Amino acid sequence: MARNLEVEEQFYKEDFLSAAELTQDKRHYQRLLAMHYIQLGNSQSSVSSLLGKSPRSIQQWIRRYKDKGMLGMQQSYIPGCPRKLSKDKLDKFAKDFISKQRSLSGGRLVAVDAQALLKTNYSCDYKISSVYHLLHEAGLSWISGRSQNPNSSQEAQDAFKKTSLNWCKE
């Protein structure tokens, strides 16, 4: 069982709850809420079970607070593979993808088309599942209306609607 870490007097003067209400980051909110519960006198083990985190995580958050103050509660660097496509290039990719879709006379682009665009224009080799995540991150939705047949006639559609409504009313 982990032993509880001692906190200093300054810890009890912080307003963790107000800071938690202002943050947009879920993890930052959780850390601040944990600190608030500890301020209220809850044990670290009870806070860990309340938030569904390990007692070790709570201890690490307290250490981070002791070392860096409120800045220690914010998200630190997360190690991992660097992005293949930077944020600014992601915006450019989204604009390119939309303009390519608008240039089509019929049909719509799919993930394979996005994958090819990424490979040719941005020299990024993505798997299809990652392309879907990238498109979602770019704010592109796959929910769309049907594409319009280039040979369709609006007058013929309007005439059909007028005659079909009369048939339904009878």
HUMOZI-V207054 format. One record per backbone hydrogen bond with DSSP energy under -0.5 kcal/mol. CO is the residue of the C=O (numbers start at 1). NH is the residue of the N-H. If there is no record, write none. Layout:
CO/NH + CO/NH
This chain:
8/11 + 8/12 + 9/12 + 10/13 + 10/14 + 11/14 + 14/16 + 15/19 + 16/20 + 17/21 + 18/22 + 19/23 + 25/29 + 26/30 + 27/31 + 28/32 + 29/33 + 30/34 + 31/35 + 32/36 + 33/37 + 34/38 + 35/39 + 36/40 + 37/42 + 38/41 + 43/47 + 44/48 + 45/49 + 46/50 + 47/51 + 48/52 + 48/53 + 54/57 + 54/58 + 55/59 + 56/60 + 57/61 + 58/62 + 59/63 + 60/64 + 61/65 + 62/66 + 63/67 + 64/68 + 65/69 + 68/71 + 69/72 + 70/73 + 71/74 + 77/79 + 84/86 + 86/90 + 87/91 + 88/92 + 89/93 + 90/94 + 91/95 + 92/96 + 93/97 + 94/98 + 95/99 + 96/100 + 97/101 + 98/102 + 99/103 + 100/104 + 101/104 + 110/113 + 110/114 + 111/115 + 112/116 + 113/117 + 114/118 + 115/119 + 116/120 + 117/121 + 117/122 + 118/122 + 118/124 + 119/123 + 124/126 + 127/131 + 128/132 + 129/133 + 130/134 + 131/135 + 132/136 + 133/137 + 134/138 + 135/140 + 136/139 + 139/141 + 142/144 + 149/152 + 153/157 + 154/158 + 155/159 + 156/160 + 157/161 + 158/162 + 159/163 + 160/164 + 161/165 + 162/166 + 163/167 + 164/168 + 165/169 + 166/170
